[in-house]
């Protein structure tokens, strides 16, 4: 198992955990708002698995690399926002997971 595989699996699991945590803690009437972000996170998780050579490439390699850079940048900004916006209990758990996922995507993109 290569380092890319480990980072890919970690990033995918972390994104799916963050999605489940967000949906679980939302009020039932607000759960509809997580459909599009949830699909984007599942797509990002599948890209992490593709880049980590766990899944076969379903889109060209160059596009996967560009999308990994995009998600790395997106997750970096998301982690910065979560550090600044949420309370201390969430900052310890979720912001640290966002940061580690962003680092994993940066490694996968490079």
ZADO-1210 file (C-alpha; in nm, 4 decimals, padded with zeros to 6 digits):
<atoms>
<atom x="00.0000" y="00.0000" z="00.0000" code="UNK" pos="1"/>
<atom x="00.1513" y="00.3299" z="-00.1053" code="UNK" pos="2"/>
<atom x="00.1376" y="00.6649" z="00.0702" code="UNK" pos="3"/>
<atom x="-00.1097" y="00.7886" z="-00.1921" code="UNK" pos="4"/>
<atom x="-00.3410" y="00.5027" z="-00.1042" code="UNK" pos="5"/>
<atom x="-00.3237" y="00.5826" z="00.2656" code="UNK" pos="6"/>
<atom x="-00.3882" y="00.9545" z="00.2090" code="UNK" pos="7"/>
<atom x="-00.6690" y="00.8719" z="-00.0351" code="UNK" pos="8"/>
<atom x="-00.8423" y="00.6391" z="00.2078" code="UNK" pos="9"/>
<atom x="-00.8013" y="00.8849" z="00.4957" code="UNK" pos="10"/>
<atom x="-00.9389" y="01.1759" z="00.2924" code="UNK" pos="11"/>
<atom x="-01.2374" y="00.9735" z="00.1721" code="UNK" pos="12"/>
<atom x="-01.3237" y="00.8443" z="00.5192" code="UNK" pos="13"/>
<atom x="-01.2844" y="01.1900" z="00.6734" code="UNK" pos="14"/>
<atom x="-01.5095" y="01.3521" z="00.4123" code="UNK" pos="15"/>
<atom x="-01.7775" y="01.0895" z="00.4574" code="UNK" pos="16"/>
<atom x="-01.7556" y="01.1227" z="00.8378" code="UNK" pos="17"/>
<atom x="-01.7866" y="01.5026" z="00.8133" code="UNK" pos="18"/>
<atom x="-02.0898" y="01.4645" z="00.5874" code="UNK" pos="19"/>
<atom x="-02.2606" y="01.2201" z="00.8231" code="UNK" pos="20"/>
<atom x="-02.1794" y="01.4406" z="01.1229" code="UNK" pos="21"/>
<atom x="-02.3269" y="01.7472" z="00.9517" code="UNK" pos="22"/>
<atom x="-02.6469" y="01.5696" z="00.8532" code="UNK" pos="23"/>
<atom x="-02.6847" y="01.3974" z="01.1905" code="UNK" pos="24"/>
<atom x="-02.6611" y="01.7223" z="01.3886" code="UNK" pos="25"/>
<atom x="-02.8901" y="01.9240" z="01.1610" code="UNK" pos="26"/>
<atom x="-03.2570" y="01.9758" z="01.2291" code="UNK" pos="27"/>
<atom x="-03.4818" y="01.7532" z="01.0133" code="UNK" pos="28"/>
<atom x="-03.6129" y="02.0482" z="00.8110" code="UNK" pos="29"/>
<atom x="-03.2575" y="02.1647" z="00.7361" code="UNK" pos="30"/>
<atom x="-03.1275" y="01.8278" z="00.6146" code="UNK" pos="31"/>
<atom x="-03.2430" y="01.9015" z="00.2596" code="UNK" pos="32"/>
<atom x="-02.9744" y="02.1686" z="00.2411" code="UNK" pos="33"/>
<atom x="-02.7045" y="01.8997" z="00.2636" code="UNK" pos="34"/>
<atom x="-02.7968" y="01.7234" z="-00.0610" code="UNK" pos="35"/>
<atom x="-02.5695" y="01.9212" z="-00.2948" code="UNK" pos="36"/>
<atom x="-02.2762" y="01.9559" z="-00.0501" code="UNK" pos="37"/>
<atom x="-02.3137" y="01.5863" z="00.0268" code="UNK" pos="38"/>
<atom x="-02.2896" y="01.4931" z="-00.3398" code="UNK" pos="39"/>
<atom x="-01.9846" y="01.7156" z="-00.3783" code="UNK" pos="40"/>
<atom x="-01.8187" y="01.5547" z="-00.0768" code="UNK" pos="41"/>
<atom x="-01.8928" y="01.2063" z="-00.2093" code="UNK" pos="42"/>
<atom x="-01.7440" y="01.3089" z="-00.5462" code="UNK" pos="43"/>
<atom x="-01.4355" y="01.4441" z="-00.3679" code="UNK" pos="44"/>
<atom x="-01.4072" y="01.1207" z="-00.1694" code="UNK" pos="45"/>
<atom x="-01.4245" y="00.9183" z="-00.4907" code="UNK" pos="46"/>
<atom x="-01.1539" y="01.1415" z="-00.6428" code="UNK" pos="47"/>
<atom x="-00.9351" y="01.0781" z="-00.3397" code="UNK" pos="48"/>
<atom x="-00.9808" y="00.7048" z="-00.3861" code="UNK" pos="49"/>
<atom x="-00.9060" y="00.7335" z="-00.7588" code="UNK" pos="50"/>
<atom x="-00.5943" y="00.9398" z="-00.6965" code="UNK" pos="51"/>
<atom x="-00.4860" y="00.6930" z="-00.4280" code="UNK" pos="52"/>
<atom x="-00.5143" y="00.4095" z="-00.6835" code="UNK" pos="53"/>
<atom x="-00.7923" y="00.2375" z="-00.4893" code="UNK" pos="54"/>
<atom x="-01.0541" y="00.2899" z="-00.7628" code="UNK" pos="55"/>
<atom x="-00.9824" y="00.2901" z="-01.1373" code="UNK" pos="56"/>
<atom x="-00.9660" y="00.6238" z="-01.3181" code="UNK" pos="57"/>
<atom x="-01.3105" y="00.7098" z="-01.4527" code="UNK" pos="58"/>
<atom x="-01.1999" y="01.0489" z="-01.5863" code="UNK" pos="59"/>
<atom x="-00.8615" y="01.1453" z="-01.7354" code="UNK" pos="60"/>
<atom x="-00.5608" y="01.1720" z="-01.5067" code="UNK" pos="61"/>
<atom x="-00.5040" y="01.5437" z="-01.5763" code="UNK" pos="62"/>
<atom x="-00.8588" y="01.6343" z="-01.4808" code="UNK" pos="63"/>
<atom x="-00.8307" y="01.4307" z="-01.1606" code="UNK" pos="64"/>
<atom x="-00.5144" y="01.6236" z="-01.0719" code="UNK" pos="65"/>
<atom x="-00.6806" y="01.9594" z="-01.1372" code="UNK" pos="66"/>
<atom x="-00.9847" y="01.8589" z="-00.9310" code="UNK" pos="67"/>
<atom x="-00.7582" y="01.7431" z="-00.6471" code="UNK" pos="68"/>
<atom x="-00.5954" y="02.0871" z="-00.6447" code="UNK" pos="69"/>
<atom x="-00.9402" y="02.2470" z="-00.6430" code="UNK" pos="70"/>
<atom x="-01.0595" y="02.0366" z="-00.3503" code="UNK" pos="71"/>
<atom x="-00.7325" y="02.0930" z="-00.1642" code="UNK" pos="72"/>
<atom x="-00.7813" y="02.4686" z="-00.1949" code="UNK" pos="73"/>
<atom x="-01.1508" y="02.4404" z="-00.1082" code="UNK" pos="74"/>
<atom x="-01.0793" y="02.2301" z="00.2006" code="UNK" pos="75"/>
<atom x="-00.8071" y="02.4721" z="00.3096" code="UNK" pos="76"/>
<atom x="-01.0551" y="02.7599" z="00.3050" code="UNK" pos="77"/>
<atom x="-01.3207" y="02.5447" z="00.4724" code="UNK" pos="78"/>
<atom x="-01.0815" y="02.4565" z="00.7530" code="UNK" pos="79"/>
<atom x="-00.9915" y="02.8240" z="00.7994" code="UNK" pos="80"/>
<atom x="-01.3595" y="02.9149" z="00.8194" code="UNK" pos="81"/>
<atom x="-01.4332" y="02.6352" z="01.0650" code="UNK" pos="82"/>
<atom x="-01.1472" y="02.7485" z="01.2882" code="UNK" pos="83"/>
<atom x="-01.2780" y="03.1039" z="01.2924" code="UNK" pos="84"/>
<atom x="-01.6531" y="03.0426" z="01.2999" code="UNK" pos="85"/>
<atom x="-01.7388" y="02.7546" z="01.5293" code="UNK" pos="86"/>
<atom x="-01.7210" y="02.7138" z="01.9039" code="UNK" pos="87"/>
<atom x="-01.4364" y="02.5562" z="02.0939" code="UNK" pos="88"/>
<atom x="-01.5762" y="02.1977" z="02.1144" code="UNK" pos="89"/>
<atom x="-01.6335" y="02.1903" z="01.7388" code="UNK" pos="90"/>
<atom x="-01.2992" y="02.3525" z="01.6714" code="UNK" pos="91"/>
<atom x="-01.1140" y="02.0690" z="01.8404" code="UNK" pos="92"/>
<atom x="-01.2969" y="01.7902" z="01.6604" code="UNK" pos="93"/>
<atom x="-01.4179" y="01.9138" z="01.3254" code="UNK" pos="94"/>
<atom x="-01.1685" y="02.1851" z="01.2365" code="UNK" pos="95"/>
<atom x="-00.8777" y="01.9533" z="01.3012" code="UNK" pos="96"/>
<atom x="-01.0399" y="01.6931" z="01.0754" code="UNK" pos="97"/>
<atom x="-01.0925" y="01.9555" z="00.8021" code="UNK" pos="98"/>
<atom x="-00.7262" y="02.0547" z="00.8316" code="UNK" pos="99"/>
<atom x="-00.6045" y="01.6955" z="00.8079" code="UNK" pos="100"/>
<atom x="-00.8309" y="01.6319" z="00.5092" code="UNK" pos="101"/>
<atom x="-00.6984" y="01.9445" z="00.3367" code="UNK" pos="102"/>
<atom x="-00.3417" y="01.8267" z="00.3970" code="UNK" pos="103"/>
<atom x="-00.4307" y="01.4845" z="00.2567" code="UNK" pos="104"/>
<atom x="-00.5731" y="01.6448" z="-00.0573" code="UNK" pos="105"/>
<atom x="-00.2650" y="01.8654" z="-00.0954" code="UNK" pos="106"/>
<atom x="-00.0474" y="01.5529" z="-00.0811" code="UNK" pos="107"/>
<atom x="-00.2739" y="01.3764" z="-00.3313" code="UNK" pos="108"/>
<atom x="-00.2684" y="01.6757" z="-00.5643" code="UNK" pos="109"/>
<atom x="00.1089" y="01.6979" z="-00.5668" code="UNK" pos="110"/>
</atoms>
